[in-house]
Amino acid sequence: MPKRLEQAKKILQAGGERTLKVSELNQALRLLETGKQDDPRLFSDESVYLWEELAFAYYEHHNLQKAEYCLREMAALMPGSSEPFVNLGAFFISEGMVNHAIMAYKEGLGINPNDEYLYFNLASLYASIGAYRKADAMMNNAILNNPDRGLNYMFKGDLALERNQYEAAVQSYRHALELLDGEHWIDMRKSCTMQMAVALMHLGRYEECAAVVRDLIAVDPDYGDAYVVLARCCREMGNNDLAKWYARKAEQLYRLQKSRIKN
């Protein structure tokens, strides 16, 4: 890594131990700008994320203008990537600038129409302001662009669950689970299965819900929330003794988890 970028990296690394001064951030910015002017190819590897680090550091100082500038410089160095716009939209949302966030997400989708995270963020944003038709349109577009991506169906299920559309949520989660195949999707599969169980419980389909949760426990016996749902299902089906056992099991797991966090 060239000397200027090394100096900028060293400044930003100090931010892990203390809050950086604005003068330090400005120095890091000058170093990155000079490096970019000399040779933009210097940022063809992980060095490009120095701009992202600097953006977050500026945002800690509530300097949204400089944070946006850094993310846009990063975007210019990553043609075809919508990644910087995920953070830019998040910054705008934190500031209550909903319209700016919408525009940032749309700008990112204009660069990469296959970014399901941008679709979901935009859909969630629309849903939060009651624009449900636009939210649904975003997720439908995501699925049209990536019909084989399980995450899109999972996100669509999440939106349906937020709106108490439980049957639609179940269908979306089932489709997601068919597509979320492979070891690297295990955590997503567990989350998706749990959400589907919650939707089934709300529908009063307790036997089906219990079966889904038992499958989840077979994969992860220490999933505390699963035992809570199972206890509820058993109680609703009239098996109070088993419901109590599952409730105690959930409590034991929560205690164990809390003790691990303390240690």
N, C-alpha and C positions, 0 to 999 in steps of 0.2 A: 504494500500500500504506500503511495507517495507520501512525502513528509507532511504536506498540508492536510491531507485527509487523516493522517495519524494524529496530528495536533487536534483536529476537530473531534476525532473519536475520543481522545484523552479527556478533552473538556467535557464531552457528553457523558462519559463513563463516571466522572466525578459526581454527576447528578444522581447516581445510585446511592450516594452517601449523604448528600445534602441538597438543598434547593439551590440551583445555579443562579448567579446574578444575571441580570439583563445584559450587562456589559460582556459577560462570558458568552452568552448566547449570541450576541452580535458579533463577537470575535469568531465564534464557530461558523456563523453564517458567512462572514467574509472569506474564511478559508474554503468553505464549500463552493462559494460562488467563483472564487479564483480558480479552484480546481476544475470546475465545469467549463470556465472560459478557456483554460489551457487545453483541456482534452476531455470532452464529455464521456469518452470511452473508459475513463477512470472509474465510472459508476456502473460498469457493466456487470458487476458482481454484487455481493452483499453490501458493498459500500453505499449503494443507493439508499439503503435504509437509514443512513445517517440523517438524511433529510426528514424522514419520519420521526426519528428520535428528537430532532430539533423542533419539529412541529409540536410534538407533545410538550416539550420543555417550554416553548413559548406559550402554549395554551395554559400551562400551570400558572403563568403570569397574567392570564386573562388577555393575552395579546392575540386575538383571533385573526387579525389581519396578517400578522407575520406567520402564524400557524398555517393559514390558508396558502400563503405564498410558498412556504416550504413544501407543502403537499403538492402544489401545482408544479413546482420545480421537479419533484420526484416523478410526477405523472409524465412530464415531458421527457424524462430519462427512461421511462418504461412504456414505450409505445405499445398499444394493444392491451395494457393492463388497466383494469378498473379499480385495483386495490386502493390507491390513495383516496378515491372518492367515498369508500366505505367510512374511512376515518373523518373525512371532511363533512360528510352528512351527519356523523355522530357529534362532531363539534357544534354544528349548527343546531341540532336538536337540544343539546345541553344548554344552549343559549336561548332556547325558545323560538328560534328562527325557522319555523316549520317550512315556509315557502322556499327558503334558501336550501334547506335540507332536501326537499323534493327535487329542486333543480340540480343539486349536486349528484343525487342518486341517478337522475335521468341522464345527466352528462356521462356518468360512469357507464350506464347501460348503452349509451350511444357508442362508446368505445368497445365495450365487451357485452354484447347482448346475451351471453351465456352465463353471466355471474348470478347464480341463484341467491347469494347472500344479499346482493343489491335489490333483487326482486322482492325478497322477503322483507328487507328493511323498509322498502318503499311501500309494500303492501301493509305492513304493520303500522306505518306512519299514517297511511290513508285510513286504516281502521280506527286509529286513535282519535281521528277528527271526525269520525262517523261517515267517511266516504267509502262505504263498504263495496259499492259496485266497482270503484276504481281498485280497491284492494283485491277483489276477486279477479278482476281483469289482469292485474299484475301477476298473480299466481298462475292464471291460465296461460299467460304469455310465457312464463318461466317453463311450464310443462311442455308447451308447444316447441320451445327452443331446445329443451333437454328432456324428452319423453322418457328416457331411461334412467334419469337421476332420481333416486329414492328420496333425496333431501327435499326436492320440490313438493312431493306428495306429503312428506312429513310436515313441512311448513304450512301447506294448505290445510292439513288436519289441525295444526295448532290454531290457525285463524278461525276455523270452524268451531273448535272447542271454546275459544274465547267468546264466541257469540252464542254459545249454548246450542249449536247445531250438531248435536251428538251423533246422529246417524251419518251425516256427511263426514264428520270427523273419523268415525270408525272405518268407513270405506276408504278414506284417504290414507289412514294409518296402515290398513291391510295392504294396500297397494305399495306403500313405502317399504313395508317389511319384505315384500316379494323382491324388491330391487336392492335393498341394503344388504348385499351379500358380501361375505369376506371378513377376515379377522379385523381389519381396520375400521369396520363399521359396528363393532360389538357394542360400544357405549351408546351410539346412536340408536341401535336396535333396542337396547334396554330402555332408553328414554321413550322411544316410540311405542314400545309395548306397554309401558306404564301409562302413557297418555291414552292409549286405546282402552285399557282397562278402566280408567276413570270415566271415559265416555260411555262404556258399556254399563258401568254402575249407575250413572245418571239415567240411562235408559231402562233401568230395572231388570236388565238381563244378567242376573247375579250368577247363575251357573256358568254362563259363557265367560263372564268377567273372572270368576274364580279359576277357570281352566287356563285363561290367558296369564293370570298372575302366577299360577303354579309353574307354567312354562318358564316364566321369568325367574322364579326362585331356583329352578333347576339349573339355570345358567349362572345365577348369582345368589347363593344362599344367604348372603349378608345384606341384601337390599331391603332395608328397614321399612321403607314406604310400602313395599309390596305386601308385607304382613299386615299393615294397617288396613289396606284395601281388602285383603283376604278376610280379615276379622269382620269387617263390615258386611261382606258378602255372606259369610257364614251366619251372622246374626240375622240378616234379612231372610235367609233360608230356614231359620228356626233352629240352627245348631249352635246353641249358646255356649256349650262347653268348649267346642272347637274354636269358637270366636274368641273366648277368653284366652285360650292357649296361644293363638296367633297374636293377640294384643300384648300378652306378656313377652312373647318372642320379639316383637317390635320394640318394646320398652328396653329389653336387654341389649338389643343391637344399638339403640340410641345412646344408652349409657356407655357402652363400650366405645362407641365412636367419640363421645365427648371426652372420655378419659384419654383416648389416643391423642386428641387435639391438645389437651392440657400438657401431656408429656412430650 
